[in-house]
Amino acid sequence: MSQLFEVDPDGALSAFEKMMRKQITMPAILMDKKDGSPSLFVDFSAITQKIGVYTTWDYASIIEHLVSLWKIESLTGLREGSAKAQDYLCSLANRYKRIAERMKVPAEIDLHWLSGQQFSF
C-alpha cells in the first residue's frame, strides 16, 4: 500500500477514505437476533470493550498507525477531493479517541443467550 501512495497518491487516498467512511466491521456483527432478544453482537461488543480485547481505542490506534505509516499528512500536490480526503483521514483517529472517551461500558452485561444470566467482568 505504501507504494500505491507513492505512485498514485490521489487514487490511494480515495480508496482509503472510501474504506474508512464505510467503516470496517468485524465478522461478529453478523451474529443474529433470535426470538426478539437483543443482538448477540451487542453483548459480544460490550464484553470485548469491557475486558479490553478489541476496543474503540484499538481501532483509533490502528488508524493512527496507518496514517503515519503511509505518511498521509505529508502528501502534497493533491487534487481538491484528495486534499479533503487527506484532512478527513488525518483527523479520523482523534475522532475515534473522542468517541472512546465518551463510551460507557455497563457494569453488568445481561447475556440473553445464556438464559438471561448476568455476568460481571
N, C-alpha and C positions, 0 to 999 in steps of 0.2 A: 504494500500500500504506500509505503514511503516513496517508492519510485514513481507511482502514479501522481503524487503531489509534485514531483519534480517535472514530469513530462507534461501533465495536463492539470495544473492546479485548479482551474475553473471546474473541470469535469469531476475531479476528485472531491472538491468541496461540495458540489451539487449532490453527489452520491451520498456523502457522509451526512450532509444536512437532511436529506430525504429520509435516510435510515433513522436518524435521531428524532425527527419530527413524528415519524410513525411509531416510535418507541420500540425498544427491544423488549419482547415479552418472553418470559420463561415458559417452558413447556407445561409447567404445573398449572398455568392459567386455564388449561383445557379440562381441569377437574370439573365434573358435572355437579349440578344441583340435583338433589334427589328428594322426592317426597315433599317439596316445598320448603325444605330446610335451607339455611344459608349455604352458600357455595363452599365446598371443601377448600377451594383456593383461598378464600378469605381466612379460614382457620390456619391453613398452611402458611400463608403470608404473615399472619400475626405471630405464629410460632417462630418463624425464621427471623423476623425482626427482633422478637423478644430475646432469643438466645444468641443473636448476632451471627447467624450462619451466612446470610446474604442480606445486607441492609441497603437502605437508600444511601447511606454514607459510602458503602462499597461501590454502588453504581456511580455516584459522583466522582469517586477516586478513579474509576476506570475511564470515565470521560476525560477527566483532567489529565490522566496519563497519556491518552491517545492524542489529545490536543497538543500536549507538549512534545511527544514523540514525533509527530508529523509536522511540528513547527508551524501550526496553523496561524498563530498570531503574527509570525514574521513574513507570511506570504505577501508579495507585492505585485503590482501590475494587474490586478484582478478586474474583471468586468463588474459592473454595478451590482448585479444579482449575486455574484460570488462574494463581493465585499460584505453584503448583507448576511450571507451565509456564514462568513468568517466571524462577524460580530456575534451572531447567534451562537455559533459553536464555542466561541471563546468565553461566553457568559453562561453557558449551559451547566457546567459543573457547580458554579456558585448558586445557580437557581435550585439545583437538587439539594445542595447543602442547606439552603434556607428551608426547603420542604422537610428535610430530615430533622432540623431543629424543632419544627412545629409538630412533628408526628407524635402521637400519643399511643403508646402500646398498652393495652389493657393489663391490669394486674393478674387477672384470671382469664383464661380462654375456655369458652364453652365448646367442647368438641362434640357437636351434634351427631357426628357419625360414629361416636362411641357411646351411644345411648344417653347423650346429654350430660356426660360426666364433665366436671370442671377440673382443670389442672392449673397449678401454679408453676411457672418455670423460673 
